[in-house]
Amino acid sequence: MVRDVDLSKLGSNAKVFVGRPNGENAREFFHLDDVDYRSESLRLLVPEDLIAINSSFFLGLFGNDVKRIASEDAFFKYLDTSMIDEHHMKRLRKSVSRVLLDIKLMDE
């Protein structure tokens, strides 16, 4: 089963998603703590006119999953990012890699 995480549903017309607290709020909004990553997967959808997804927002939204899955490849199999352009994906992959190298970054 695939569950969509459509950032355009957050109730704003945001084109830039920033801040770990905002990502954590989005995580609650989408009830991501209820997802069983062994039997479900996620698909990240963003507004067509997206300008940026800040790494802190992304980690607020998905950091718990990154820590739990503990593998960049496995995480990006769990989270379908095929709708995200390569420009944004470079930043997101770098964020995930950094956290996996130093899990304490999630405590900042």
The first five atom37 places (N, CA, C, CB, O) and aatype in JSON, in Angstrom:
{
  "aatype": [12, 19, 1, 3, 19, 3, 10, 15, 11, 10, 7, 15, 2, 0, 11, 19, 13, 19, 7, 1, 14, 2, 7, 6, 2, 0, 1, 6, 13, 13, 8, 10, 3, 3, 19, 3, 18, 1, 15, 6, 15, 10, 1, 10, 10, 19, 14, 6, 3, 10, 9, 0, 9, 2, 15, 15, 13, 13, 10, 7, 10, 13, 7, 2, 3, 19, 11, 1, 9, 0, 15, 6, 3, 0, 13, 13, 11, 18, 10, 3, 16, 15, 12, 9, 3, 6, 8, 8, 12, 11, 1, 10, 1, 11, 15, 19, 15, 1, 19, 10, 10, 3, 9, 11, 10, 12, 3, 6],
  "atom_mask": [
    [1, 1, 1, 1, 1],
    [1, 1, 1, 1, 1],
    [1, 1, 1, 1, 1],
    [1, 1, 1, 1, 1],
    [1, 1, 1, 1, 1],
    [1, 1, 1, 1, 1],
    [1, 1, 1, 1, 1],
    [1, 1, 1, 1, 1],
    [1, 1, 1, 1, 1],
    [1, 1, 1, 1, 1],
    [1, 1, 1, 0, 1],
    [1, 1, 1, 1, 1],
    [1, 1, 1, 1, 1],
    [1, 1, 1, 1, 1],
    [1, 1, 1, 1, 1],
    [1, 1, 1, 1, 1],
    [1, 1, 1, 1, 1],
    [1, 1, 1, 1, 1],
    [1, 1, 1, 0, 1],
    [1, 1, 1, 1, 1],
    [1, 1, 1, 1, 1],
    [1, 1, 1, 1, 1],
    [1, 1, 1, 0, 1],
    [1, 1, 1, 1, 1],
    [1, 1, 1, 1, 1],
    [1, 1, 1, 1, 1],
    [1, 1, 1, 1, 1],
    [1, 1, 1, 1, 1],
    [1, 1, 1, 1, 1],
    [1, 1, 1, 1, 1],
    [1, 1, 1, 1, 1],
    [1, 1, 1, 1, 1],
    [1, 1, 1, 1, 1],
    [1, 1, 1, 1, 1],
    [1, 1, 1, 1, 1],
    [1, 1, 1, 1, 1],
    [1, 1, 1, 1, 1],
    [1, 1, 1, 1, 1],
    [1, 1, 1, 1, 1],
    [1, 1, 1, 1, 1],
    [1, 1, 1, 1, 1],
    [1, 1, 1, 1, 1],
    [1, 1, 1, 1, 1],
    [1, 1, 1, 1, 1],
    [1, 1, 1, 1, 1],
    [1, 1, 1, 1, 1],
    [1, 1, 1, 1, 1],
    [1, 1, 1, 1, 1],
    [1, 1, 1, 1, 1],
    [1, 1, 1, 1, 1],
    [1, 1, 1, 1, 1],
    [1, 1, 1, 1, 1],
    [1, 1, 1, 1, 1],
    [1, 1, 1, 1, 1],
    [1, 1, 1, 1, 1],
    [1, 1, 1, 1, 1],
    [1, 1, 1, 1, 1],
    [1, 1, 1, 1, 1],
    [1, 1, 1, 1, 1],
    [1, 1, 1, 0, 1],
    [1, 1, 1, 1, 1],
    [1, 1, 1, 1, 1],
    [1, 1, 1, 0, 1],
    [1, 1, 1, 1, 1],
    [1, 1, 1, 1, 1],
    [1, 1, 1, 1, 1],
    [1, 1, 1, 1, 1],
    [1, 1, 1, 1, 1],
    [1, 1, 1, 1, 1],
    [1, 1, 1, 1, 1],
    [1, 1, 1, 1, 1],
    [1, 1, 1, 1, 1],
    [1, 1, 1, 1, 1],
    [1, 1, 1, 1, 1],
    [1, 1, 1, 1, 1],
    [1, 1, 1, 1, 1],
    [1, 1, 1, 1, 1],
    [1, 1, 1, 1, 1],
    [1, 1, 1, 1, 1],
    [1, 1, 1, 1, 1],
    [1, 1, 1, 1, 1],
    [1, 1, 1, 1, 1],
    [1, 1, 1, 1, 1],
    [1, 1, 1, 1, 1],
    [1, 1, 1, 1, 1],
    [1, 1, 1, 1, 1],
    [1, 1, 1, 1, 1],
    [1, 1, 1, 1, 1],
    [1, 1, 1, 1, 1],
    [1, 1, 1, 1, 1],
    [1, 1, 1, 1, 1],
    [1, 1, 1, 1, 1],
    [1, 1, 1, 1, 1],
    [1, 1, 1, 1, 1],
    [1, 1, 1, 1, 1],
    [1, 1, 1, 1, 1],
    [1, 1, 1, 1, 1],
    [1, 1, 1, 1, 1],
    [1, 1, 1, 1, 1],
    [1, 1, 1, 1, 1],
    [1, 1, 1, 1, 1],
    [1, 1, 1, 1, 1],
    [1, 1, 1, 1, 1],
    [1, 1, 1, 1, 1],
    [1, 1, 1, 1, 1],
    [1, 1, 1, 1, 1],
    [1, 1, 1, 1, 1],
    [1, 1, 1, 1, 1]
  ],
  "atom_positions": [
    [[0.84, -1.18, 0.0], [0.0, 0.0, 0.0], [0.89, 1.25, 0.0], [-0.96, 0.0, 1.23], [1.88, 1.32, 0.73]],
    [[0.52, 2.21, -0.82], [1.27, 3.47, -0.92], [0.4, 4.58, -0.35], [1.68, 3.77, -2.4], [-0.76, 4.74, -0.71]],
    [[1.0, 5.35, 0.55], [0.31, 6.51, 1.14], [0.97, 7.77, 0.6], [0.35, 6.46, 2.71], [2.19, 7.92, 0.67]],
    [[0.16, 8.69, 0.07], [0.69, 9.95, -0.45], [0.94, 10.95, 0.69], [-0.28, 10.56, -1.48], [0.12, 11.1, 1.6]],
    [[2.07, 11.6, 0.6], [2.4, 12.73, 1.47], [2.47, 13.92, 0.53], [3.77, 12.51, 2.29], [3.52, 14.24, -0.03]],
    [[1.33, 14.57, 0.38], [1.18, 15.66, -0.59], [1.31, 16.99, 0.15], [-0.2, 15.57, -1.33], [0.39, 17.43, 0.84]],
    [[2.46, 17.62, 0.0], [2.73, 18.86, 0.74], [1.77, 19.98, 0.4], [4.14, 19.31, 0.48], [1.62, 20.92, 1.18]],
    [[1.13, 19.91, -0.75], [0.16, 20.95, -1.1], [-1.1, 20.87, -0.22], [-0.23, 20.84, -2.57], [-1.91, 21.79, -0.23]],
    [[-1.27, 19.79, 0.52], [-2.43, 19.6, 1.39], [-2.24, 20.22, 2.78], [-2.73, 18.12, 1.54], [-3.13, 20.12, 3.63]],
    [[-1.11, 20.85, 3.01], [-0.82, 21.41, 4.32], [-1.59, 22.69, 4.63], [0.64, 21.67, 4.44], [-1.42, 23.27, 5.7]],
    [[-2.41, 23.13, 3.72], [-3.27, 24.28, 3.99], [-2.65, 25.63, 3.72], [0.0, 0.0, 0.0], [-3.15, 26.65, 4.17]],
    [[-1.57, 25.64, 3.0], [-0.97, 26.91, 2.62], [-0.59, 26.84, 1.15], [0.27, 27.24, 3.52], [-0.63, 25.77, 0.53]],
    [[-0.22, 27.94, 0.62], [0.25, 27.97, -0.77], [1.77, 28.05, -0.8], [-0.37, 29.16, -1.54], [2.35, 28.66, -1.69]],
    [[2.39, 27.43, 0.19], [3.85, 27.51, 0.33], [4.56, 26.93, -0.88], [4.29, 26.77, 1.59], [4.14, 25.93, -1.47]],
    [[5.63, 27.6, -1.24], [6.51, 27.13, -2.3], [7.88, 26.78, -1.74], [6.64, 28.2, -3.4], [8.73, 26.2, -2.43]],
    [[8.09, 27.15, -0.47], [9.32, 26.86, 0.24], [8.92, 26.21, 1.56], [10.19, 28.16, 0.46], [8.12, 26.76, 2.31]],
    [[9.49, 25.05, 1.85], [9.2, 24.33, 3.08], [10.46, 24.33, 3.93], [8.7, 22.87, 2.79], [11.48, 23.75, 3.55]],
    [[10.38, 24.99, 5.09], [11.55, 25.17, 5.94], [11.21, 24.88, 7.4], [12.1, 26.6, 5.8], [10.06, 24.96, 7.81]],
    [[12.25, 24.53, 8.16], [12.14, 24.42, 9.61], [11.74, 23.04, 10.1], [0.0, 0.0, 0.0], [10.73, 22.47, 9.68]],
    [[12.56, 22.52, 11.0], [12.25, 21.21, 11.57], [10.9, 21.18, 12.28], [13.34, 20.79, 12.55], [10.16, 20.21, 12.1]],
    [[10.53, 22.21, 13.07], [9.21, 22.18, 13.71], [8.07, 22.09, 12.68], [9.03, 23.42, 14.59], [7.07, 21.42, 12.92]],
    [[8.23, 22.77, 11.55], [7.2, 22.69, 10.51], [7.14, 21.29, 9.91], [7.48, 23.73, 9.4], [6.06, 20.79, 9.62]],
    [[8.3, 20.67, 9.73], [8.33, 19.3, 9.24], [7.69, 18.34, 10.23], [0.0, 0.0, 0.0], [6.97, 17.42, 9.84]],
    [[7.96, 18.55, 11.52], [7.36, 17.71, 12.56], [5.85, 17.89, 12.59], [7.97, 18.04, 13.93], [5.12, 16.92, 12.78]],
    [[5.38, 19.12, 12.41], [3.94, 19.36, 12.34], [3.32, 18.67, 11.13], [3.65, 20.87, 12.29], [2.23, 18.11, 11.22]],
    [[4.03, 18.71, 10.02], [3.54, 18.02, 8.82], [3.51, 16.52, 9.06], [4.43, 18.35, 7.6], [2.59, 15.84, 8.6]],
    [[4.49, 15.99, 9.77], [4.51, 14.56, 10.1], [3.26, 14.17, 10.87], [5.76, 14.2, 10.92], [2.64, 13.14, 10.61]],
    [[2.89, 15.01, 11.83], [1.65, 14.78, 12.59], [0.43, 14.88, 11.68], [1.52, 15.78, 13.76], [-0.47, 14.04, 11.76]],
    [[0.4, 15.9, 10.83], [-0.73, 16.11, 9.92], [-0.98, 14.87, 9.05], [-0.47, 17.33, 9.03], [-2.13, 14.48, 8.84]],
    [[0.09, 14.27, 8.56], [-0.03, 13.1, 7.68], [-0.07, 11.77, 8.46], [1.12, 13.08, 6.7], [-0.13, 10.7, 7.86]],
    [[-0.02, 11.84, 9.79], [-0.08, 10.65, 10.66], [1.0, 9.63, 10.28], [-1.47, 9.99, 10.57], [0.73, 8.43, 10.18]],
    [[2.21, 10.11, 10.06], [3.28, 9.23, 9.6], [3.77, 8.27, 10.68], [4.43, 10.05, 9.11], [4.38, 7.25, 10.36]],
    [[3.53, 8.58, 11.94], [3.93, 7.65, 12.98], [3.04, 6.4, 12.99], [3.89, 8.33, 14.34], [3.37, 5.41, 13.64]],
    [[1.92, 6.45, 12.27], [1.02, 5.31, 12.18], [1.36, 4.38, 11.02], [-0.4, 5.79, 12.04], [0.75, 3.32, 10.88]],
    [[2.32, 4.76, 10.19], [2.68, 3.96, 9.02], [3.59, 2.81, 9.44], [3.36, 4.84, 7.93], [4.57, 3.01, 10.15]],
    [[3.26, 1.62, 8.99], [4.12, 0.45, 9.21], [5.02, 0.33, 7.98], [3.27, -0.87, 9.45], [4.58, -0.12, 6.93]],
    [[6.28, 0.72, 8.13], [7.18, 0.77, 6.98], [7.46, -0.6, 6.38], [8.48, 1.42, 7.39], [8.0, -0.68, 5.27]],
    [[7.1, -1.67, 7.08], [7.32, -3.01, 6.52], [6.23, -3.4, 5.53], [7.4, -4.05, 7.64], [6.46, -4.25, 4.67]],
    [[5.06, -2.8, 5.64], [3.96, -3.18, 4.75], [3.41, -2.02, 3.94], [2.85, -3.79, 5.56], [2.6, -2.23, 3.03]],
    [[3.83, -0.8, 4.24], [3.37, 0.38, 3.51], [4.59, 1.13, 2.99], [2.49, 1.28, 4.4], [5.71, 0.95, 3.46]],
    [[4.34, 1.98, 2.02], [5.37, 2.9, 1.57], [4.73, 4.27, 1.38], [6.04, 2.4, 0.24], [3.51, 4.41, 1.41]],
    [[5.59, 5.25, 1.2], [5.12, 6.63, 1.05], [5.54, 7.17, -0.31], [5.68, 7.52, 2.18], [6.54, 6.75, -0.89]],
    [[4.74, 8.1, -0.81], [5.08, 8.82, -2.05], [5.02, 10.3, -1.72], [4.1, 8.44, -3.25], [3.98, 10.81, -1.3]],
    [[6.13, 10.99, -1.91], [6.21, 12.42, -1.64], [5.77, 13.2, -2.87], [7.65, 12.83, -1.22], [6.33, 13.06, -3.95]],
    [[4.75, 14.02, -2.67], [4.23, 14.88, -3.73], [4.42, 16.33, -3.29], [2.73, 14.58, -4.04], [4.2, 16.67, -2.13]],
    [[4.83, 17.16, -4.23], [5.09, 18.56, -3.92], [4.36, 19.45, -4.92], [6.62, 18.86, -3.94], [4.0, 19.0, -6.01]],
    [[4.13, 20.71, -4.54], [3.51, 21.63, -5.49], [4.37, 21.78, -6.75], [3.28, 23.01, -4.83], [5.6, 21.75, -6.68]],
    [[3.72, 21.95, -7.88], [4.45, 22.1, -9.15], [5.41, 23.28, -9.14], [3.48, 22.25, -10.3], [6.46, 23.24, -9.78]],
    [[5.04, 24.32, -8.41], [5.87, 25.53, -8.38], [6.79, 25.57, -7.16], [4.98, 26.77, -8.39], [7.16, 26.64, -6.69]],
    [[7.17, 24.39, -6.66], [8.07, 24.29, -5.51], [9.38, 25.02, -5.79], [8.35, 22.81, -5.18], [9.98, 24.89, -6.85]],
    [[9.79, 25.79, -4.8], [11.08, 26.47, -4.88], [12.13, 25.68, -4.1], [10.98, 27.91, -4.34], [13.24, 25.47, -4.59]],
    [[11.78, 25.23, -2.88], [12.77, 24.52, -2.07], [12.11, 23.71, -0.97], [13.77, 25.5, -1.47], [11.07, 24.08, -0.43]],
    [[12.76, 22.6, -0.65], [12.47, 21.84, 0.57], [13.76, 21.88, 1.38], [12.0, 20.33, 0.25], [14.76, 21.27, 1.0]],
    [[13.73, 22.61, 2.47], [14.89, 22.73, 3.34], [15.16, 21.39, 4.02], [14.68, 23.84, 4.39], [14.23, 20.66, 4.35]],
    [[16.43, 21.08, 4.22], [16.78, 19.8, 4.84], [16.19, 19.67, 6.24], [18.29, 19.63, 4.89], [15.82, 18.57, 6.65]],
    [[16.1, 20.76, 6.97], [15.54, 20.67, 8.33], [14.05, 20.31, 8.28], [15.74, 22.0, 9.08], [13.59, 19.52, 9.11]],
    [[13.3, 20.86, 7.33], [11.9, 20.49, 7.16], [11.78, 19.01, 6.8], [11.23, 21.36, 6.07], [10.99, 18.27, 7.39]],
    [[12.58, 18.59, 5.84], [12.55, 17.21, 5.37], [12.86, 16.23, 6.51], [13.55, 17.01, 4.22], [12.2, 15.2, 6.64]],
    [[13.85, 16.57, 7.33], [14.2, 15.69, 8.44], [13.18, 15.75, 9.57], [15.57, 16.05, 8.97], [12.98, 14.77, 10.28]],
    [[12.53, 16.88, 9.74], [11.41, 16.92, 10.69], [10.28, 16.03, 10.24], [0.0, 0.0, 0.0], [9.61, 15.4, 11.05]],
    [[10.08, 15.97, 8.94], [9.01, 15.16, 8.35], [9.37, 13.68, 8.32], [8.7, 15.65, 6.95], [8.53, 12.84, 8.64]],
    [[10.6, 13.35, 7.94], [10.97, 11.96, 7.71], [12.15, 11.46, 8.55], [11.28, 11.77, 6.27], [12.57, 10.31, 8.39]],
    [[12.69, 12.28, 9.43], [13.87, 11.89, 10.19], [13.67, 10.63, 11.01], [0.0, 0.0, 0.0], [14.58, 9.8, 11.08]],
    [[12.52, 10.46, 11.62], [12.26, 9.24, 12.39], [12.35, 8.01, 11.5], [10.88, 9.31, 13.06], [12.83, 6.96, 11.94]],
    [[11.89, 8.13, 10.27], [11.94, 7.01, 9.33], [13.38, 6.73, 8.92], [11.07, 7.3, 8.1], [13.79, 5.57, 8.81]],
    [[14.14, 7.79, 8.68], [15.55, 7.62, 8.31], [16.28, 6.86, 9.42], [16.24, 9.0, 8.05], [17.02, 5.92, 9.14]],
    [[16.07, 7.26, 10.67], [16.72, 6.59, 11.79], [16.27, 5.14, 11.9], [16.42, 7.34, 13.1], [17.09, 4.25, 12.12]],
    [[15.0, 4.89, 11.76], [14.46, 3.54, 11.92], [14.94, 2.62, 10.8], [12.92, 3.58, 11.95], [15.3, 1.47, 11.06]],
    [[14.94, 3.1, 9.59], [15.31, 2.27, 8.44], [16.83, 2.12, 8.34], [14.76, 2.87, 7.14], [17.32, 1.07, 7.95]],
    [[17.56, 3.19, 8.69], [19.03, 3.16, 8.84], [19.79, 2.78, 7.57], [19.4, 2.21, 9.91], [20.89, 2.23, 7.65]],
    [[19.23, 3.07, 6.42], [19.91, 2.83, 5.14], [19.35, 3.82, 4.13], [19.72, 1.34, 4.66], [18.14, 3.93, 3.96]],
    [[20.24, 4.53, 3.46], [19.78, 5.5, 2.47], [19.01, 4.82, 1.35], [20.98, 6.29, 1.9], [17.92, 5.27, 0.98]],
    [[19.55, 3.74, 0.81], [18.86, 3.04, -0.28], [17.49, 2.53, 0.16], [19.72, 1.88, -0.79], [16.51, 2.71, -0.55]],
    [[17.44, 1.88, 1.32], [16.17, 1.35, 1.82], [15.18, 2.47, 2.1], [16.4, 0.51, 3.08], [13.99, 2.33, 1.84]],
    [[15.67, 3.59, 2.64], [14.78, 4.72, 2.92], [14.15, 5.23, 1.63], [15.54, 5.85, 3.62], [12.95, 5.49, 1.59]],
    [[14.95, 5.39, 0.57], [14.4, 5.92, -0.67], [13.62, 4.88, -1.47], [15.52, 6.48, -1.52], [13.01, 5.22, -2.48]],
    [[13.64, 3.64, -1.05], [12.69, 2.65, -1.59], [11.37, 2.78, -0.86], [13.24, 1.19, -1.45], [10.3, 2.64, -1.45]],
    [[11.44, 3.06, 0.44], [10.25, 3.28, 1.26], [9.55, 4.57, 0.85], [10.62, 3.32, 2.76], [8.32, 4.63, 0.8]],
    [[10.33, 5.61, 0.56], [9.79, 6.92, 0.18], [10.02, 7.13, -1.31], [10.44, 8.07, 1.01], [11.15, 7.34, -1.75]],
    [[8.94, 7.08, -2.07], [9.0, 7.32, -3.51], [9.14, 8.82, -3.74], [7.72, 6.76, -4.24], [8.25, 9.6, -3.4]],
    [[10.26, 9.21, -4.3], [10.52, 10.62, -4.58], [10.61, 10.86, -6.08], [11.82, 11.08, -3.88], [11.22, 11.84, -6.53]],
    [[10.0, 9.99, -6.86], [10.11, 10.09, -8.32], [9.49, 11.37, -8.87], [9.46, 8.89, -8.97], [9.78, 11.76, -10.0]],
    [[8.65, 12.03, -8.09], [8.03, 13.27, -8.54], [8.86, 14.51, -8.19], [6.65, 13.4, -7.92], [8.49, 15.63, -8.53]],
    [[9.99, 14.29, -7.51], [10.86, 15.39, -7.09], [11.99, 15.54, -8.1], [11.42, 15.15, -5.65], [12.64, 14.56, -8.46]],
    [[12.22, 16.77, -8.56], [13.28, 16.94, -9.56], [14.67, 16.76, -8.94], [13.17, 18.33, -10.23], [14.84, 16.87, -7.73]],
    [[15.63, 16.49, -9.79], [16.98, 16.15, -9.35], [17.62, 17.27, -8.53], [17.84, 15.83, -10.55], [18.38, 16.99, -7.6]],
    [[17.33, 18.5, -8.86], [17.88, 19.63, -8.11], [17.54, 19.51, -6.62], [17.33, 20.96, -8.68], [18.41, 19.67, -5.77]],
    [[16.29, 19.23, -6.31], [15.86, 19.1, -4.92], [16.36, 17.79, -4.32], [14.34, 19.18, -4.81], [16.7, 17.74, -3.14]],
    [[16.4, 16.74, -5.12], [16.81, 15.43, -4.61], [18.25, 15.42, -4.12], [16.64, 14.38, -5.69], [18.56, 14.72, -3.15]],
    [[19.12, 16.16, -4.75], [20.51, 16.22, -4.29], [20.59, 16.67, -2.84], [21.34, 17.16, -5.19], [21.32, 16.09, -2.04]],
    [[19.84, 17.69, -2.51], [19.83, 18.22, -1.14], [19.22, 17.2, -0.18], [19.04, 19.54, -1.08], [19.73, 17.0, 0.93]],
    [[18.15, 16.55, -0.58], [17.48, 15.6, 0.3], [18.36, 14.37, 0.55], [16.15, 15.17, -0.29], [18.45, 13.89, 1.68]],
    [[19.0, 13.87, -0.5], [19.9, 12.72, -0.33], [21.07, 13.07, 0.59], [20.42, 12.24, -1.71], [21.49, 12.27, 1.43]],
    [[21.6, 14.27, 0.41], [22.71, 14.72, 1.26], [22.27, 14.79, 2.72], [23.24, 16.1, 0.78], [23.03, 14.41, 3.61]],
    [[21.07, 15.26, 2.97], [20.55, 15.34, 4.34], [20.43, 13.96, 4.96], [19.18, 16.03, 4.35], [20.82, 13.75, 6.11]],
    [[19.9, 13.02, 4.21], [19.74, 11.65, 4.71], [21.12, 11.04, 5.0], [18.96, 10.77, 3.7], [21.32, 10.42, 6.04]],
    [[22.05, 11.22, 4.07], [23.4, 10.68, 4.26], [24.06, 11.24, 5.51], [24.27, 10.99, 3.04], [24.67, 10.51, 6.28]],
    [[23.92, 12.55, 5.71], [24.51, 13.2, 6.88], [23.95, 12.63, 8.17], [24.27, 14.71, 6.82], [24.7, 12.37, 9.12]],
    [[22.64, 12.44, 8.22], [22.01, 11.9, 9.43], [22.48, 10.47, 9.69], [20.48, 11.94, 9.32], [22.73, 10.1, 10.83]],
    [[22.61, 9.69, 8.64], [23.03, 8.31, 8.83], [24.49, 8.23, 9.29], [22.85, 7.51, 7.53], [24.87, 7.28, 9.97]],
    [[25.29, 9.21, 8.92], [26.68, 9.25, 9.38], [26.78, 9.7, 10.84], [27.5, 10.18, 8.49], [27.67, 9.26, 11.57]],
    [[25.86, 10.58, 11.25], [25.89, 11.11, 12.61], [24.45, 11.28, 13.09], [26.66, 12.46, 12.67], [23.86, 12.35, 12.93]],
    [[23.89, 10.25, 13.66], [22.49, 10.22, 14.08], [22.19, 11.33, 15.09], [22.14, 8.86, 14.66], [21.03, 11.72, 15.25]],
    [[23.21, 11.84, 15.78], [23.0, 12.92, 16.76], [22.49, 14.2, 16.09], [24.29, 13.21, 17.52], [21.94, 15.07, 16.77]],
    [[22.66, 14.32, 14.78], [22.15, 15.5, 14.08], [20.63, 15.63, 14.24], [22.52, 15.43, 12.59], [20.08, 16.73, 14.16]],
    [[19.97, 14.52, 14.45], [18.51, 14.55, 14.64], [18.13, 15.17, 15.98], [17.93, 13.14, 14.53], [16.97, 15.54, 16.19]],
    [[19.07, 15.28, 16.89], [18.79, 15.83, 18.2], [18.97, 17.34, 18.25], [19.68, 15.2, 19.23], [18.66, 17.97, 19.26]],
    [[19.46, 17.93, 17.17], [19.72, 19.38, 17.16], [18.43, 20.17, 17.1], [20.6, 19.77, 15.98], [18.46, 21.4, 17.09]]
  ]
}
